[in-house]
Amino acid sequence: MSFQMNRRGFLGTTAFAAGFSILGAGCCSSACGLGQQKIRLAVCGVMGKGFSDWMPMVKSGLAEVVAFCDPDRTTVAQAAGNIKGQKEKGRLPATFCFDPTKVPFFTDYREMFDKMGAQFDAVTVSTPDHMHAAIAIRAMKMGKHVYVQKPLARTVEECELMLKTQLKTGVVCQMGNQGHPGVWRYKALRDAGVWGDVKELYSWSDRPVWPQGMKAYPKAEPLPAGYAPNAWDCWCGPSADHGYSRAYHTFCWRGWWDYGCGAIGDMAVHNADPAFWTFELGLPVTVKADTYGEGPVTIAYPKKSRIEMTFAPNKWIPHPVKLTWFDGHLLPPTDAVPGLAAFAAENGKHAEARKAEKAKKELSSAPSAQLNLPFIAVGKDGPHHLDLTITRPQFEMMTGDLLARTIQPVQNALRDAGLSASQLGKVLLVGGSTRMPAVERQVKELLGCEPSHSLNPDECVAMGAAVQGGLLQGGGKLAGAMGRTFVLALTSLALALLVSLPLAVWTAVRKDGIADHAVRFFSFIGNSLPNFLLSVLLMYFFCIRLKLLPVIANGSVRGLLLPCLALTIPLCSRFTRQFRAELLEQLGQEYVLGARTRDVRWRNILLHDVLRNAAPAMVTITALSIGTLLGGSVVIETIFSWPGLGKLAMDAISDPVSLYEPLYADSGDPVCVMDQVKDEKGTDDSWLDRIALKDAIARLDPRQQSILALRFCQGKTQMEVSSEIGISQAQVSRLEKTALGSIRKNM
């Protein structure tokens, strides 16, 4: 297949690539011309992805929903139930009072547009793929701004029509693909030549997790309760009506040719996005698809496919380049992608655990959860898939023994602290398992008070891992990060003082002159710019445009310059204005006038009198800025990848494993001994246990450590250990028991 279009970058708005990044609500408000007024939203698609689209907008206070449209009337009650559940769990403030059931509801978006068109400013489109273009184009022609879930539309032709409509009307049309993670870094690596000569590009996904490869349409079924008579006709819209079936709605429509875009429409918008944006690929010159013997696709997308796209040379890749997409659990050749084989094995190894964790989280707020594991095994009759529904009572029955084992540790903690349950002021639940309603009930029964939901359990665990991991490492990681944060902060502070103090003196002496006005203007600008915006501007000019400094700091001296500059500019601006005000106050004192009348040299007056008298206030201003400086470094370190405390905290939230894994990954001994301690003590084989265990083992004497290693890591008997280290079997037994007792005590 070969085709061309006028706009080379058009692929960024098609169903395949992620052409629009997420636009902030403030930007949308400006685009709507509303200033600080709330954006009035008409919502197409109430639950599922729709709920996660419109709910944050309403929660922000910058938007309000004035109309809902969905073929299923029960979705509004479901949305109200979700909001109630979030308020009960403390995830929404008690003052949040939006009630979806009081919002006008429609089953046909055309009727909603006709009746409510004058009452809304923007539309969210969170529907099956085949309805995106129809709803969005009609909204744009009415002058309404549109937020469309990915993919932008079902076909390239629909995307082109949407683009033409947007250019003609001038409204905002934004696709929701959750941003472009890492694109700035990928581009920086590209500019630095790290990628080298790009020969080929690969992208893949384990999708579909819904049925595909069907050869016939299912039989029509009666509409469920809650659907209006015309609801299914409205759901089908411009696509063919094959009759309502659960095989289409509510989730499985992605696999049908008439309604979805298959796995590539669902996931390539994320996975292939960095390649398109980094190398500016544009439109493919040729496209070739392999469906592995499933024949022409006319009814449903194939169970697996490989799609090869060839792109013309450009300034980043000076020769034709091929991007290959894989889905249905297909992967690129393992020799083409270093580490791919290990990744695939590890990914499959932990798939069950990840899906189980997801189901556990869902069961904390929903009555049931779906556990779907495609290709879990392969038999003589082909691949086997696991697809089952777990209800909350079933889950609580399976975890009953685990819950019972948590009672004694809580009672032990209270006893060791010398406290009673009635003396506790607040109970904070930490860890993913605390989301379970059964855990909350047990805590309430055990301690007699309602658990607080003011902390995010995962973030709390991650932050604890960062601090505890650093401390148990002898402060290595934590101390290193702390040192780099202080280097950044103190360097910025010193630079700000070196610049601001002379400027303050100069502008105070030449009050109301041209230089004074210029310095005050630029200090006002520097003090007004947010840290993150200033960082992005510095990165753009010095790294992207001028290519003078690296985007990624990584602790180097050159990498220190940009984050230091981002902290220094607002600090210098603030110091200049505050120091100037203090100097002007001193210059207006009578002692200065007296010194001038006695013909004392102006330099002596400034150095020996004015600056000395202003010094206490300046020192106070500087000291009060240190806390703000350290706090601001969190944002700066994250943006520039400076490995300080701020970035350590963000890494702890996004990937806590990287912080504590080195503590026990270098030795098998703690893991082996853990099995023995776990059997005797009833502990869970978690990372916290492993960290505490390694610390406990480190406190043993070398002979005890050797005995534990020989017994539990090498599997030797007490007699074999006795002969190997030259002591009696009774001594081995006694030392082993003493070591295990010490470990249990210290854990």
DRENMAR-619097 format. One line per 8 residues: number of its first residue (from 1); their letters; for each residue y, x, z of C-alpha. Coordinates in steps of 0.2 Angstrom, whole numbers. Layout:
# DRENMAR-619097
NUM) a) Y:X:Z  ... $
***
This chain:
# DRENMAR-619097
1) msfqmnrr) 0:0:0  17:7:-5  34:-1:-2  52:3:1  67:-5:11  85:-2:10  87:3:29  77:19:32 $
9) gflgttaf) 77:16:51  71:-2:49  54:2:56  63:3:73  65:-16:73  48:-21:66  33:-27:75  26:-9:76 $
17) aagfsilg) 40:2:83  51:-1:98  68:-1:90  79:-8:105  80:-1:122  83:-12:137  101:-17:138  109:-19:155 $
25) agccssac) 115:-36:161  133:-29:162  132:-24:143  125:-42:139  139:-49:149  152:-39:139  144:-44:122  145:-62:127 $
33) glgqqkir) 163:-60:131  161:-68:148  168:-54:159  161:-56:176  155:-74:173  136:-77:173  126:-78:157  119:-95:154 $
41) lavcgvmg) 101:-93:148  90:-104:138  72:-99:141  58:-101:129  42:-97:138  42:-100:156  27:-91:164  18:-75:160 $
49) kgfsdwmp) 29:-62:152  42:-76:152  44:-76:171  46:-57:172  59:-58:158  71:-72:165  67:-70:184  75:-53:186 $
57) mvksglae) 90:-59:177  92:-74:189  88:-63:204  102:-50:199  115:-64:200  122:-60:183  113:-75:174  108:-93:177 $
65) vvafcdpd) 95:-103:168  101:-119:161  86:-125:150  68:-121:150  56:-124:134  37:-123:135  23:-133:128  15:-134:146 $
73) rttvaqaa) 26:-144:158  16:-137:173  23:-120:170  39:-125:179  30:-130:195  20:-113:193  37:-104:193  43:-113:208 $
81) gnikgqke) 27:-109:217  29:-90:212  47:-90:219  42:-98:235  28:-86:237  40:-71:234  52:-78:247  38:-80:260 $
89) kgrlpatf) 33:-62:257  50:-56:259  52:-50:241  66:-62:238  80:-65:250  80:-81:261  97:-86:253  89:-86:235 $
97) cfdptkvp) 90:-105:231  85:-106:212  74:-121:209  66:-121:192  61:-140:194  79:-145:193  82:-137:176  82:-147:160 $
105) fftdyrem) 65:-145:152  60:-146:134  43:-144:124  52:-141:107  65:-127:106  74:-136:92  78:-151:103  84:-139:117 $
113) fdkmgaqf) 95:-131:104  102:-147:98  105:-155:115  110:-140:125  118:-128:112  135:-129:119  129:-125:137  120:-108:135 $
121) davtvstp) 126:-91:129  109:-82:126  91:-86:123  75:-77:130  60:-78:118  44:-74:128  32:-84:117  17:-79:106 $
129) dhmhaaia) 21:-67:92  22:-80:78  36:-90:86  48:-75:89  57:-75:72  59:-94:70  67:-96:87  77:-80:87 $
137) iramkmgk) 84:-83:69  90:-101:73  98:-95:90  107:-81:81  114:-93:67  121:-103:82  130:-88:88  118:-85:103 $
145) hvyvqkpl) 113:-68:109  94:-66:109  81:-56:120  65:-56:111  49:-49:119  39:-36:109  34:-36:95  50:-41:87 $
153) artveece) 40:-53:75  23:-55:67  27:-48:50  38:-35:42  46:-49:32  51:-59:47  58:-43:55  69:-40:39 $
161) lmlktqlk) 75:-58:40  80:-56:59  89:-40:55  99:-48:41  103:-63:52  109:-51:66  120:-41:54  128:-57:47 $
169) tgvvcqmg) 131:-65:64  136:-50:74  127:-56:90  115:-45:101  97:-46:96  87:-35:108  68:-32:109  60:-30:126 $
177) nqghpgvw) 49:-15:125  53:-9:142  63:6:136  59:23:129  51:33:142  53:52:140  62:51:123  76:62:129 $
185) rykalrda) 64:75:135  54:74:119  70:76:109  75:91:120  58:99:117  60:96:99  77:104:98  70:119:108 $
193) gvwgdvke) 56:121:95  43:118:108  33:106:96  32:120:83  27:114:66  20:96:68  5:94:57  -1:77:62 $
201) lyswsdrp) 3:63:75  -10:52:84  -8:37:95  -21:26:103  -25:12:115  -40:4:123  -34:-13:118  -40:-26:113 $
209) vwpqgmka) -45:-34:130  -45:-51:122  -58:-57:108  -56:-50:91  -67:-50:75  -70:-69:75  -76:-75:58  -72:-94:61 $
217) ypkaeplp) -60:-105:69  -66:-113:86  -68:-132:87  -53:-142:92  -52:-147:111  -42:-161:120  -25:-155:126  -25:-151:144 $
225) agyapnaw) -15:-161:157  3:-158:157  5:-156:138  16:-168:129  8:-176:113  19:-165:102  16:-149:112  3:-141:101 $
233) dcwcgpsa) 13:-144:86  28:-136:94  16:-121:99  10:-118:82  28:-119:74  28:-111:57  10:-106:58  -6:-115:53 $
241) dhgysray) -12:-129:65  -31:-126:68  -31:-138:83  -29:-134:101  -42:-123:109  -43:-111:124  -48:-98:112  -30:-97:107 $
249) htfcwrgw) -20:-102:122  -14:-95:134  -19:-77:132  -31:-75:117  -19:-79:103  -16:-60:100  -32:-58:92  -29:-72:78 $
257) wdygcgai) -21:-67:62  -10:-83:62  -3:-81:79  -3:-63:85  -2:-44:79  -18:-38:87  -19:-22:97  -6:-13:87 $
265) gdmavhna) 7:-26:89  4:-26:108  3:-7:112  9:3:98  27:-2:102  24:8:118  12:22:113  19:27:96 $
273) dpafwtfe) 37:24:101  41:42:106  34:49:89  46:37:79  61:41:90  58:59:92  55:64:74  65:49:66 $
281) lglpvtvk) 50:45:55  58:29:47  47:19:36  29:24:30  27:29:12  8:24:12  -3:14:24  -22:14:25 $
289) adtygegp) -32:4:37  -51:6:41  -59:-9:50  -76:0:51  -86:-12:40  -78:-29:46  -72:-33:29  -55:-41:24 $
297) vtiaypkk) -46:-48:39  -42:-66:35  -45:-75:52  -44:-63:66  -40:-44:69  -55:-32:69  -63:-27:85  -58:-9:81 $
305) sriemtfa) -47:-1:68  -40:16:62  -23:15:53  -16:30:44  3:30:40  10:44:29  29:48:31  41:57:20 $
313) pnkwiphp) 48:74:25  64:74:35  75:86:44  63:88:59  46:88:49  50:96:32  33:91:24  24:74:23 $
321) vkltwfdg) 16:70:40  2:57:44  2:46:60  -15:39:64  -17:24:76  -33:20:85  -38:5:94  -54:-4:101 $
329) hllpptda) -58:12:112  -58:23:97  -50:40:99  -44:55:88  -56:69:85  -58:79:101  -54:95:92  -38:89:86 $
337) vpglaafa) -30:85:103  -33:98:117  -40:91:133  -44:74:125  -62:74:129  -59:77:147  -45:64:147  -57:51:139 $
345) aengkhae) -71:55:152  -59:54:167  -51:38:160  -68:30:159  -73:36:175  -59:28:185  -57:12:174  -67:2:186 $
353) arkaekak) -57:8:201  -41:4:192  -46:-14:187  -52:-17:205  -36:-11:212  -26:-23:200  -37:-38:205  -34:-34:223 $
361) kelssaps) -16:-34:221  -17:-51:211  -27:-59:225  -13:-55:237  -3:-69:229  -14:-79:217  -30:-89:222  -41:-80:209 $
369) aqlnlpfi) -40:-64:198  -49:-60:182  -59:-43:181  -61:-38:163  -70:-22:159  -74:-21:140  -88:-9:135  -94:-6:152 $
377) avgkdgph) -111:-1:146  -121:0:130  -139:-7:128  -151:-10:113  -142:-26:109  -125:-18:108  -110:-15:120  -109:-25:136 $
385) hldltitr) -93:-32:143  -89:-37:161  -79:-53:162  -78:-62:178  -67:-72:190  -65:-67:208  -58:-80:220  -49:-75:236 $
393) pqfemmtg) -63:-82:247  -76:-72:238  -65:-56:239  -62:-59:258  -80:-61:261  -84:-45:252  -71:-35:262  -75:-43:279 $
401) dllartiq) -84:-28:285  -69:-17:281  -57:-28:290  -68:-28:306  -68:-9:306  -49:-9:307  -48:-17:324  -54:-3:334 $
409) pvqnalrd) -42:10:327  -27:-1:331  -33:-4:348  -36:15:351  -18:18:344  -11:6:357  -21:14:371  -16:31:366 $
417) aglsasql) 2:27:365  1:17:382  8:1:375  2:-17:374  4:-28:359  18:-38:367  29:-22:368  29:-20:349 $
425) gkvllvgg) 46:-24:342  40:-24:323  24:-22:314  25:-13:297  11:-15:285  8:1:275  -5:4:261  -11:-7:246 $
433) strmpave) -24:-16:256  -11:-24:268  -6:-35:253  -22:-45:257  -18:-61:266  -34:-59:277  -27:-42:283  -10:-50:288 $
441) rqvkellg) -19:-64:297  -30:-52:307  -14:-41:311  -6:-57:317  -21:-62:328  -23:-45:335  -5:-41:339  2:-58:341 $
449) cepshsln) 17:-56:329  21:-59:311  20:-43:300  36:-37:292  37:-36:273  53:-26:273  44:-10:266  35:-8:249 $
457) pdecvamg) 17:-2:255  14:9:240  31:18:241  29:21:260  12:29:257  19:40:243  34:46:254  23:49:268 $
465) aavqggll) 11:59:257  26:69:251  32:74:269  15:76:277  8:85:262  22:98:262  20:100:281  1:103:281 $
473) qgggklag) 4:116:267  14:126:279  30:118:272  27:126:255  31:112:243  43:103:255  52:119:260  53:125:242 $
481) amgrtfvl) 61:108:237  72:108:252  78:126:247  82:121:229  91:106:235  102:116:246  105:129:233  111:116:221 $
489) altslala) 122:107:234  130:123:241  133:130:224  142:114:219  152:114:235  157:132:233  162:129:215  172:113:219 $
497) llvslpla) 181:122:233  185:137:222  193:125:209  200:111:219  210:122:232  221:131:219  223:115:209  229:106:225 $
505) vwtavrkd) 241:120:230  248:121:212  250:102:210  258:100:227  271:113:224  275:106:207  275:88:213  278:75:199 $
513) giadhavr) 278:88:185  268:87:169  254:98:177  253:87:192  251:71:182  238:79:171  228:85:185  229:69:194 $
521) ffsfigns) 224:59:179  208:70:176  204:70:194  205:51:194  193:50:179  181:63:187  181:53:203  178:37:194 $
529) lpnfllsv) 163:42:183  146:37:191  134:52:193  121:46:181  134:42:167  142:59:169  125:68:169  120:59:153 $
537) llmyffci) 137:64:145  135:82:150  117:82:143  123:75:127  137:87:124  130:103:131  111:100:126  110:89:111 $
545) rlkllpvi) 126:92:102  130:110:106  113:116:111  120:128:124  110:123:139  92:117:142  89:98:146  75:102:158 $
553) angsvrgl) 81:113:173  64:118:180  72:129:194  79:142:182  97:149:184  102:142:167  95:126:172  106:126:187 $
561) llpclalt) 122:125:177  121:107:171  116:98:188  128:109:197  142:104:185  137:86:187  139:87:206  155:98:205 $
569) iplcsrft) 166:87:194  167:72:205  167:83:221  181:94:214  191:78:208  190:71:226  194:87:235  209:90:223 $
577) rqfraell) 217:73:227  214:74:246  219:92:248  235:89:238  239:74:249  237:85:265  247:99:258  261:87:253 $
585) eqlgqeyv) 262:81:271  263:98:277  277:103:264  287:88:271  287:95:288  303:102:296  296:119:299  295:122:280 $
593) lgartrdv) 313:117:278  318:129:292  308:143:285  316:140:268  334:140:275  330:157:284  325:164:266  307:167:270 $
601) rwrnillh) 296:171:255  288:155:248  271:164:246  272:168:265  276:150:269  261:143:259  249:156:265  254:158:283 $
609) dvlrnaap) 260:141:288  256:127:276  238:131:272  234:136:290  241:120:297  232:110:283  215:119:286  208:108:300 $
617) amvtital) 210:93:289  202:102:274  188:108:284  184:90:290  185:83:272  173:96:266  161:93:281  161:75:278 $
625) sigtllgg) 157:77:260  141:87:263  130:71:267  137:63:251  133:78:241  115:79:247  113:61:243  120:62:226 $
633) svvietif) 109:76:222  94:64:222  100:56:206  105:72:198  89:81:202  79:67:194  89:66:178  89:85:175 $
641) swpglgkl) 71:88:183  78:100:196  63:103:208  72:98:224  70:85:237  77:71:227  64:74:213  50:77:225 $
649) amdaisdp) 54:59:233  54:51:215  38:60:211  30:54:227  34:36:222  29:37:204  14:49:206  9:53:224 $
657) vslyeply) -7:61:220  2:77:213  9:80:230  -6:80:241  -20:84:229  -18:103:230  -21:102:249  -39:99:246 $
665) adsgdpvc) -43:102:228  -45:121:231  -60:119:242  -76:108:242  -79:111:261  -67:97:268  -74:85:255  -92:88:260 $
673) vmdqvkde) -88:88:279  -79:72:276  -96:63:272  -103:68:289  -87:63:299  -85:47:289  -103:42:293  -100:45:312 $
681) kgtddswl) -83:39:313  -82:25:301  -67:31:292  -62:27:274  -64:41:261  -45:41:257  -33:55:253  -25:53:271 $
689) drialkda) -42:57:279  -44:72:268  -27:79:272  -30:76:290  -48:84:289  -42:99:280  -29:102:294  -43:99:307 $
697) iarldprq) -55:111:299  -41:125:298  -40:124:317  -58:129:320  -63:147:323  -71:156:308  -88:155:314  -87:136:316 $
705) qsilalrf) -80:135:298  -94:145:291  -108:134:300  -100:118:293  -99:126:275  -117:131:276  -123:115:283  -114:102:273 $
713) cqgktqme) -109:111:257  -124:121:254  -136:109:262  -145:122:273  -155:118:289  -150:124:306  -164:136:306  -158:144:289 $
721) vsseigis) -140:145:296  -147:153:312  -156:167:302  -141:169:290  -127:172:303  -138:180:317  -137:167:331  -150:156:339 $
729) qaqvsrle) -153:138:332  -147:131:349  -131:140:347  -129:133:329  -132:116:335  -120:117:349  -106:125:338  -109:112:325 $
737) ktalgsir) -107:98:337  -92:106:345  -84:108:328  -87:90:323  -81:84:339  -65:94:337  -62:87:320  -65:69:326 $
745) knm) -52:72:340  -39:80:329  -41:66:315 $
***
